[in-house]
């Protein structure tokens, strides 16, 4: 899925730890074979090759992820949209060449984007991409789902005290021994930017940071993020970062991407409408670094003691917001 997965866990003995970790990594590898758009042999790539040809039966994992993706797409009026694949591929090329996507190719790619063009049939567990050439990109949701599933595998072996790290997506289980939670450091921008490192204390929660700390391109003096607005086909402009806490990695992953596209005001409204979710928005302009927190953020920090910006816990791990 284009990132590195790491597991940190506590077990009664080394043998159980090794067996549990092996099972979790095997589950991650299985999901990579299903959902990666970097692999021509993945189930997702096979589905996209059949775009425009009717209904295609898919695995339960792929179908579950697409159901959640479509729910969030509808909720955000397309700010989150996994059909954005054709446009994302153009911007990947733009980051390599430093050139703005060709206008004609961008227009053709945008014509293939739109969550209404992706149809799901729950009874048959089948998917239909209505236009030939459509490409799905699960980069904003699959890693969170894989982290959730890895945690399930660890629990199957009786391991509750664990942390699953998938780039900018982290799923925390029960806290380490004698600790209130897992201490996670979130660095929204490059260390040289002067941005504060946020310390979160998490237990049985997930956190995802979406941003352009390193993946961006500057064209004619304008900085474009690798995160693309599906509604316009253009990369987000200007340095920004969104950190989302949610009950699951699947949800925090998707919400972080959606909130990045929506921006601080509309993004905060989205987060406030989702039970158990909270977010911190950071962005930088010529006047400096600015922030905005969703309504629930302060209650998590204080009264509920699930996370803290004051530190605590143990086993600090960093998420740099790469997607």
N, C-alpha and C positions, 0 to 999 in steps of 0.2 A: 504493500500500500504506500510505498514511497517514504517510509519512516522506520525508525528502530523501535522495537518493543522491549521493555525491560520489566522484570518482576522482582519485587522485594517481598519476602514473606518470612513468617515465623512458624516453625513446625516442631513437633515433639522430638523428631529425630531426622537425621540426614537422609535416610532412605525414603521417608515419606515426602520430605521436601523435594527430593530429586524426581520422584514419581509424579508429584503434583505439578511441578514446574514443566516436566516433559509433556504432560497432558495439556497444560495450558498453552504451551508453545505450539503443540500439534494442532490445537483448535484454532489458534491465530493463523497458522499456515494454511489450514483448510479454508478459512474465510478469505485469505489472500487469493487463493485459487478461484474463489467464487466472485469476489467483488473488485479486484484490482483492474484498473484500466491501463496499467502498465504492462499487463501480461496478455498476449494475444490468445493464450490458451484458457483464460479465465471464463467462467460462466457469463459474466457481464459482457465481455467482448463478443462471445458467441451470440448472446441476445441482441447486441447492437448490429451484428452482421445480418440479422434477420429483420431489421427495421423495415417497416412497410409491407411485410409479408403475412400479417395476420397475428393470431394469438400464439404465444409461445409458453409452454409449461416451464416453471422455474422451481428451484429449490425453496424449501421453507425459509431458509435464512435470507435469501435474496428478496423473497416476497415480503417478509416482515420489515426489512429495511425500507423497501419501496413504499409500504403502507405508511410508515412514520414520515418518510420524506414527503409524500403527497399531502399528508395532514398538515405539515408545517408549511408547505408551499401554498396551500389554500388559506391558511391562517395569515400568511404574510403577503398575500396577493402576488406571489411569484418572486419575492425578494430572495427566497430560498427555492432553488429549482434544480433538480438533478439532471434535467435535460440540457443543461448549459454546456455539455461536453464539447460540441463543435466550436464554441467561442473560446472555451478554456484552452483548447489546442492551439488556436491562433495566438493567444497571449503567451503561451509557453514559447512559441516560436519568436514572438516579439522580445521576450526577455533574453533569448539567445542572440538575437541580431541587433537589438537596440532600435528597431524600426517599428513604427506604428502599423498595426494590421492593415492590409490593403482594404480599401473601402468596399470594393465589390465582393471580395471574399468574406468580409465581415457581415455584409448585408445578407449573403447567402447562408452564412452560419446562423445568424439571428433568426432567419425564417424557419430554422429547424428547432428552435428553442421555444418552450412553453409547456408548463406542466399539464395543461389540458390535452396535449398531444401524447401523453403517457396514460394508458388506461390499464386498470387492474380488475381481474375477475377472481374474487375470493373463493367462489364455489369450485372453480377449476384450478385455482392457484396458478393463474396464467397472466402474462403481461403482453400488451400490444403497444408497439411504437408505430404510430400511424403513418409517419413519413419516412421514406428511404433516406438513409444518410444520418439519421438521428444517432446521437452518442450520449450515453449516460455517464455522468461523473459523480461518483459517490465519495469524493474526497472530503466532503463536509459532514459525513455521517458514519461511514464504514469503520473508521478507526475507533470511534467511540463505541460502536456496537461490538467490535472485536475485543475491546478492553472489558466490556461487560461480560462477554462470553468467557473470556479467560478467567475472570473472577469467579464465575459460576463453576468452572472446572476446579479451581483451587478449593472452593467450598465443598465440592463433591468428595474431596479427600480429607475433609474435616478442618481445612485451614481457613480461618476467618481473619486473622491478622495479616493483611497483605495489601500491597500497592501495585497496580498495573499502570505502567507509563507507556504511552504511545505518542511520542512527540509532544505536541501541545495538548494532548488529551490524557487525563489521569483519572483513574477510578480507585477510590480508597475504600478498603474494607474496615474491619474493626481496628482500633488503634494499636500501636506497638505496646508491649508490656510496660506498665507504670507510666503511660503517657495518655494525654487527653485526646491526641489525634496525630495524624501524619503532618509534619511541617513541610509545606511546599512553597518554594520561592518562585514567584512569577516576575520575570524580567520583560516588560512590554516592548522596550526598544533596546538598541545596542547599549552595552555598558558605558560607552563614551558619550551617550546622549545626556547623561545626568539624571535620568529617570530613576525614581525610587523603586527599589526592589520590594515588592509586596509579599509579605509572609502570610500564608493561609494555614489554618489548622483544621484538617478535614478528617471526618470519621463517617463511614458508610455514605459517602457522597461522591459526586464526580465533579471535576472542574476541567474546563476547556478554555484555552486562550487562542483567539484568532487574531492575527495581525500580520504585518509585513516587515518584521524586523530585518529580514535578509532577502526575502523573495519579492523583488520589485524591479522596475525598470524606469530609468529617466529618459524621456524623449522630448527634445526641444524645451528643456528646462522644467518639464512637468513630471512629477513622480507618480507612476501608476503601480498599484498593488497587484499581486498575483490573484487577489480575490476579485472576481468579476461580478458586476451587477447583472443578473440574468435579464433584467428588463431593458437594459440599454446596450449590453454587450461590451461595456467599457470597464476597465480595471478601476477600482476605487482610487481616488486621488488623495495624496497626502498621507504622512505617517499616522497610523492609528492602531489601537489594540482594544479588544474586548475580552474580558474574562467572565465566564459564566459558570455558576455553581448550580447543579441540578441533581435530582435523585439518581439519574443514570447517565452513563457516558454517551449513550446514543442521543439522549436529549440535550446534554450540555454541548456536545459536538455540533449538532445541527443548529441549536439556538445561537451559538457563538458566531457561526457563519451568517445566519440570518440577521442577527443584531448588527454585525459589522456593515452589512449592506444597507440596513435601514438607517443607521446613524444613531447618535446618542438619544435624541428625543423620541422618535418612533421606536427605536430599539428598546428603550426603557419601558415604554408602554407594552411592548410585546412581552418582555420578561416579567413585568408586573402581572400580566394576565395568565401566567403559567404557574400552577401550584408548585411550591417548593423551589422556585428558581430565583436567583439573584445575579446581578451583574455589575461590573465596574467598567466604564468606558473611559479610555484615555486617548487623546489625540494631540498632535503637536503642530503648531504653525509658527509664523515669524514672531509671535508674542510669547511663545513658550509652550509648556505642556499643560493641558487642561484635563479635567476629569469630571465625570458625572456618574453617580451611583443610582441604581434602581431603588425603589422604596424598601425592598426587603433586605438590601445589603447590610444596613446598619444593625438590623435586628439579628442577623446571623453573627455579626461581629461581637455583639454585646450579650444580650439576654440568653440566647440559645447556646452560645459558646461552641458552635460547630466549627467556626473558623475565626481566626484572629489576625489582625495586622500587627500585633505586638510580639508575635513569635510563639514560643512554646513547642511542646511536642518533641518529636525526634525524627531522625532520618530525613533531613531536608533533601528535596529533589526539585530541579528546576524545569519549568515549562516556558519556552521562549516565544510561544505564539505562532510558530510555523505551522502551516496547513498544507 
